[in-house]
Amino acid sequence: MYKLLFFPFQWLFILCSTFRKCLYKLHILKRHTYNIPIICFGNLSSGGTGKTPHVKHFAYLLNSEGFHVAILLRGYRRKTKGIILCTANHTFREIGDEAVEYVRSLPPDIPVVVARNRHRGIQFILNNYPETDVILMDDGYQHLRVKADLYILLTDFHQPYFNDHVLPVGSLRETKAARKRANYIVVTKSLKILSPIIKDEFLKKLKPYPGQHVIFSTFGNYELLPVFPKNNSRPLTTNPYAIFLITGIKNPSPIEEELRLRCMDLRSYLYPDHHPFSDSQIHNFLFDFDRYMVPNKIIVTTEKDLPRLLYKASEKLKKYPIFVIKTNILFHHINGENFEQKIVSYVKENRKNKKIHQKENQQAIRNCHCSWNWFGWIG
C-alpha cells in the first residue's frame, strides 16, 4: 500500500523522461550515428536481467568469427571520471565490477572501455582501434545521444517488465511502451525446458510489436572454478557437504537453485546489487564459515562479485577454498531462427560499409514501427 504514495512521483519521472525524448525527436539534442555497427544491450528495469553474460557471449562469438570487437560501458559506481581503457590491473573502484569481469574473462584483444558519455567513448574506440568491426554497448538503452543500429532488450523471465512499474513505484527506467525501440527482445533466465504453452502465455503478456523478434535464453552448464588454484589444497573432486554463497547481485535465485543441487546445506549471504563488501561483513562471513564444524565445505561467489571481495580481503581469502561460479548462455530458437547467426550475419554485412549499414538501419527502424512513438511514450 505504501507504494501508492509514490505514484505522483512516478508520473513526474515519466514526464521528465518524455520531455527529454522530445528534445531528441525535435533535433534540439543531437543523436550520433557511426560507420560501424553499434549493438546495444539494455533493459527497461534498473538491472538484474543478465546483460553482462549476454554481452560476453556475443563478444566471444564475434571474436571467434574473426571480427574485431570492442565493449563499451558506463562503469557503474566507479570512483573515477572520464574515459578509461580497462586493464586487469584496474580495481572495481576505478572501472566498476562489470568492467573488471570483462577484462579478466575475455580475450586480451577485445578492448573494454568505460565512459559515462557513450558518444565520446565510441570516438575513443574508433580513434585508438580503427580496425574495430563492431562495438557492443552494455546498458545504453536509455542513452539516446548514441543511435545504435541494433537494440537488444533484455527482460528477466521471473521478473518481466510487464509486471513492473516505473520508478520510484517499481524498477523501470521507462514506460513499457519504450520496448518499441528494440529489434530483439531476449527473455533471460528462462526455464531450460520451455513448453510451448508457457512460451505462448508469456508472449501474450510480453506483447511484442510487429517486426520484433523474441528469443528465450537460459543458463547452460554451471562450473565451479577455484579462485586461487595454487593455494587451494582442497580441490573440488566431489560435491561438498556445505556451500557458503556470498553475492551482491540483483537476482541470485538461479545460482541458489543450482548450488542446492550440489550440496546438502546451502548458506546464502545475500547483499544488494553492486554491494561494496565491508571489512566487517567479510570478517563475519569468514567467522561463520570457520565455525561450521563439517570440514567438507567451500565458499562460492560470482564473477561479478569477485572483484569487490578481493578488493577488501584478497590475502584473507587466499587461505580459503573459494570458488567462482561460471556459466554460459544458451538460446531457445523459435521457428528455427538462429539468433546468434542473425547477429553474426548483420555484423558481417554492415561492418565498415556505410551505405548498406544505413539502409539496414532504416529498414530496422521501419520494422519497429518507428514514427513519433519511436522512443516509446506513455501508454
C-alpha positions in Angstrom: 0.0 0.0 0.0 2.9 2.4 0.7 3.7 2.3 -3.0 0.6 4.3 -3.7 2.3 7.3 -2.1 4.9 7.2 -4.9 2.6 7.3 -7.8 2.6 11.1 -8.2 6.4 10.9 -8.3 6.2 8.2 -10.9 4.3 10.4 -13.3 6.8 13.2 -12.7 9.6 10.8 -13.6 7.6 9.8 -16.8 7.0 13.4 -17.8 10.7 14.3 -17.4 11.7 11.3 -19.4 9.2 12.1 -22.1 10.4 15.7 -22.3 13.9 14.5 -22.7 12.9 12.2 -25.6 11.1 15.1 -27.2 14.3 17.2 -27.3 16.0 14.4 -29.3 12.9 13.8 -31.5 12.8 17.5 -32.4 16.6 17.5 -33.0 17.2 20.0 -30.3 19.6 17.5 -28.8 21.7 15.6 -31.3 21.9 11.9 -31.9 25.1 10.4 -33.3 25.5 7.6 -35.9 28.6 5.8 -36.8 30.1 3.9 -39.8 30.3 0.6 -38.0 27.6 -1.5 -36.2 26.8 -0.4 -32.6 24.8 -3.2 -30.9 23.1 -2.0 -27.7 22.2 -4.5 -24.9 19.8 -2.9 -22.4 16.8 -3.2 -20.3 13.8 -1.2 -19.0 14.5 -2.2 -15.4 17.3 -0.8 -13.3 19.3 -4.0 -13.7 19.4 -7.7 -12.9 18.5 -9.0 -16.4 21.8 -10.6 -17.2 23.3 -8.0 -19.6 26.9 -8.8 -18.8 26.8 -12.6 -19.5 25.0 -11.9 -22.8 27.5 -9.3 -23.9 30.3 -11.6 -23.0 28.6 -14.4 -25.0 28.4 -12.3 -28.2 31.9 -10.9 -27.7 33.3 -14.4 -27.6 31.1 -15.4 -30.6 32.0 -12.5 -32.8 35.7 -12.7 -31.8 35.8 -16.4 -32.8 34.2 -15.4 -36.1 37.2 -13.2 -36.9 35.6 -9.8 -36.1 37.4 -7.1 -34.2 35.1 -6.5 -31.2 35.1 -3.7 -28.6 33.0 -3.3 -25.5 31.7 0.0 -24.2 30.0 0.5 -20.8 29.5 3.2 -18.3 31.5 1.7 -15.4 28.7 1.8 -12.9 29.6 3.0 -9.4 33.2 3.7 -10.3 35.0 6.4 -8.4 36.8 7.8 -11.5 35.7 10.1 -14.3 36.4 10.4 -18.0 37.3 7.6 -20.5 39.4 4.7 -19.3 40.8 1.8 -21.4 40.4 -1.0 -18.9 43.2 -3.5 -17.9 43.5 -6.3 -15.5 45.3 -4.0 -13.1 42.3 -1.8 -12.6 40.2 -2.2 -9.5 36.4 -2.2 -9.4 36.5 1.3 -7.8 38.4 2.6 -10.9 36.3 1.0 -13.6 33.3 -0.8 -12.0 32.8 -4.5 -11.2 31.3 -5.4 -14.6 34.3 -3.9 -16.5 36.7 -5.9 -14.2 34.7 -9.1 -15.1 35.1 -8.3 -18.8 38.8 -7.7 -18.8 39.5 -10.8 -16.7 37.4 -13.2 -18.6 37.5 -12.1 -22.3 40.5 -12.4 -24.7 43.0 -9.6 -24.4 42.4 -8.5 -28.0 38.9 -7.2 -27.1 39.3 -3.7 -25.7 37.0 -2.7 -22.9 36.3 1.0 -22.4 34.3 2.7 -19.7 32.8 6.1 -20.4 29.8 7.9 -19.0 29.5 9.8 -22.3 29.0 6.9 -24.6 29.4 9.0 -27.8 32.9 10.1 -26.7 33.6 6.5 -25.7 32.8 5.3 -29.2 35.0 8.1 -30.7 37.8 7.0 -28.4 37.5 3.4 -29.6 37.4 4.3 -33.3 40.4 6.6 -32.9 42.5 4.1 -31.0 41.2 0.9 -32.6 40.4 1.9 -36.2 40.2 -1.8 -37.1 37.1 -2.3 -34.9 34.3 -4.0 -36.7 31.6 -3.8 -34.1 31.0 -2.2 -30.7 28.9 -3.9 -28.1 27.4 -1.3 -25.8 26.5 -2.6 -22.3 23.5 -0.8 -20.8 22.8 2.0 -23.3 19.1 1.6 -24.0 18.3 5.0 -22.4 21.4 6.7 -23.7 19.7 8.5 -26.6 22.7 10.5 -27.6 24.0 7.3 -29.3 21.8 5.9 -32.1 22.6 2.2 -32.0 22.0 0.0 -35.0 20.6 -2.9 -33.2 18.8 -2.7 -29.8 18.6 -5.9 -27.9 16.2 -5.5 -24.9 16.6 -8.0 -22.1 14.0 -8.9 -19.5 14.1 -11.5 -16.7 11.7 -14.4 -17.2 10.9 -14.4 -13.4 10.7 -10.6 -13.1 9.5 -9.4 -16.6 8.9 -5.7 -17.3 5.1 -6.3 -17.8 4.8 -7.0 -14.1 6.7 -3.9 -13.1 6.2 -0.2 -12.7 8.2 3.0 -13.5 10.5 4.4 -10.8 10.0 5.1 -7.9 7.0 2.7 -7.6 8.8 -0.1 -9.4 12.2 -0.5 -11.1 11.5 0.5 -14.7 13.5 3.4 -16.1 11.0 4.0 -18.8 7.4 3.1 -19.6 6.7 -0.3 -21.1 6.0 1.4 -24.4 9.7 2.1 -24.7 10.1 -1.6 -25.8 9.3 -0.3 -29.3 12.9 0.7 -29.8 14.0 -2.9 -29.6 14.9 -5.0 -32.6 15.1 -8.1 -30.4 13.6 -8.9 -27.0 15.6 -11.5 -25.1 13.8 -13.2 -22.2 16.7 -14.2 -19.9 16.9 -16.8 -17.1 14.1 -18.8 -18.7 13.4 -22.5 -18.0 15.8 -24.9 -19.6 12.9 -26.9 -20.8 10.3 -24.4 -22.1 7.0 -25.8 -23.0 5.0 -24.3 -25.9 2.1 -23.5 -23.6 4.3 -21.5 -21.2 6.0 -19.8 -24.1 2.8 -18.7 -25.7 1.3 -17.4 -22.4 4.5 -15.4 -21.8 4.4 -13.9 -25.3 0.8 -12.8 -24.8 1.9 -10.8 -21.8 5.1 -9.6 -23.4 3.2 -8.0 -26.3 6.0 -7.6 -28.8 5.4 -5.2 -31.7 5.2 -6.4 -35.3 8.7 -6.9 -36.6 10.2 -7.6 -33.2 11.9 -10.9 -32.6 11.5 -12.6 -29.2 14.2 -15.1 -28.0 14.3 -17.0 -24.8 17.7 -17.6 -23.2 18.8 -19.8 -20.3 21.9 -20.5 -18.4 23.9 -23.5 -19.6 26.1 -25.8 -17.5 27.4 -24.2 -14.3 31.1 -24.7 -13.5 32.9 -24.0 -10.2 36.5 -22.9 -10.7 39.0 -22.2 -7.9 40.0 -18.6 -7.5 43.4 -19.5 -6.0 44.2 -22.9 -7.5 47.8 -22.8 -6.4 46.9 -22.1 -2.8 43.9 -24.3 -2.6 44.9 -27.6 -1.1 41.3 -28.9 -1.2 40.4 -29.4 -4.9 36.7 -29.8 -5.7 36.7 -33.5 -6.5 33.3 -34.3 -5.0 30.2 -32.4 -4.1 30.8 -30.5 -0.9 28.5 -31.0 2.1 28.1 -27.3 2.6 28.4 -24.3 0.3 28.7 -20.7 1.6 27.4 -18.4 -1.1 28.3 -14.7 -0.8 26.9 -12.4 -3.5 25.7 -8.9 -4.3 23.6 -9.4 -7.5 20.0 -8.4 -8.1 18.6 -11.9 -8.6 20.7 -14.7 -7.1 17.8 -17.3 -7.3 19.1 -19.2 -10.3 22.5 -19.6 -8.7 21.0 -20.7 -5.4 18.9 -23.3 -7.2 21.9 -24.7 -8.9 24.0 -24.8 -5.8 21.3 -26.6 -3.8 21.7 -29.5 -6.2 25.4 -29.7 -5.4 25.4 -29.8 -1.6 23.4 -30.8 1.5 23.5 -27.4 3.1 23.5 -24.0 1.3 24.2 -20.9 3.4 23.4 -17.8 1.4 24.8 -14.3 2.3 22.9 -12.0 0.0 23.5 -8.3 -0.5 22.1 -5.6 -2.8 23.3 -5.3 -6.4 26.9 -4.0 -6.8 27.3 -4.0 -3.0 30.8 -3.0 -1.8 31.6 -5.5 0.8 32.9 -4.0 4.1 35.7 -5.5 6.2 33.3 -6.3 9.0 30.9 -8.1 6.6 33.7 -10.3 5.2 35.1 -10.9 8.7 31.6 -12.1 9.9 31.2 -14.2 6.9 34.5 -16.0 7.3 33.9 -16.3 11.0 30.6 -18.2 10.3 32.5 -20.4 7.7 35.3 -21.2 10.2 32.9 -22.3 13.0 30.9 -24.6 10.7 32.0 -28.0 12.0 31.9 -30.0 8.8 35.3 -29.9 7.0 33.9 -30.6 3.5 32.8 -27.1 2.8 33.6 -24.4 0.2 32.9 -20.7 -0.5 31.2 -19.7 -3.8 30.8 -16.3 -5.3 30.1 -14.9 -8.8 32.4 -13.3 -11.4 30.7 -10.0 -10.8 31.2 -10.2 -7.0 34.8 -11.4 -7.0 36.5 -8.0 -7.7 34.6 -6.4 -4.8 35.5 -9.3 -2.5 39.2 -9.4 -3.4 39.5 -5.6 -3.1 38.9 -5.9 0.7 40.1 -9.4 1.6 42.5 -10.7 -1.1 45.1 -12.0 1.4 42.4 -13.4 3.8 40.6 -15.3 1.1 43.7 -17.0 -0.2 43.6 -19.3 2.8 40.1 -20.5 2.0 38.6 -22.8 -0.6 36.8 -20.1 -2.6 35.3 -20.8 -6.0 33.7 -18.7 -8.7 30.7 -19.9 -10.4 30.7 -19.6 -14.2 28.1 -20.5 -16.8 27.3 -20.0 -20.5 24.3 -18.7 -22.3 22.0 -20.9 -24.4 19.2 -19.7 -26.6 15.9 -21.4 -27.4 15.4 -21.0 -31.1 11.9 -20.2 -32.2 10.6 -21.4 -35.5 14.1 -22.5 -36.5 15.5 -19.0 -36.2 19.1 -18.9 -35.0 19.6 -15.6 -33.1 23.3 -15.9 -32.9 23.7 -16.4 -36.6 21.5 -13.4 -37.3 23.8 -11.2 -35.2 26.9 -12.6 -36.9 25.4 -12.1 -40.4 24.4 -8.5 -39.5 27.9 -7.6 -38.4 29.4 -9.3 -41.5 27.1 -7.4 -43.9 27.5 -4.0 -42.2 31.0 -3.6 -40.9 32.6 -0.5 -42.4 30.1 -0.4 -45.2 28.2 2.8 -44.6 25.7 2.6 -47.5 24.5 -0.9 -46.6 24.7 0.0 -42.9 22.4 3.0 -43.3 20.0 1.0 -45.5 19.7 -1.8 -43.0 19.3 0.7 -40.1 16.5 2.4 -41.8 14.7 -0.9 -42.5 15.1 -1.9 -38.9 13.5 1.4 -37.8 10.6 0.8 -40.2 10.2 -2.8 -38.9 9.9 -1.4 -35.4 7.1 1.0 -36.4 9.3 3.9 -35.5 7.1 7.0 -36.0 6.5 9.7 -33.4 6.3 6.9 -30.9 9.7 5.5 -31.8 11.1 6.4 -28.4 8.2 4.9 -26.5 5.7 7.2 -24.9 3.1 6.9 -22.3 0.8 4.0 -22.9 
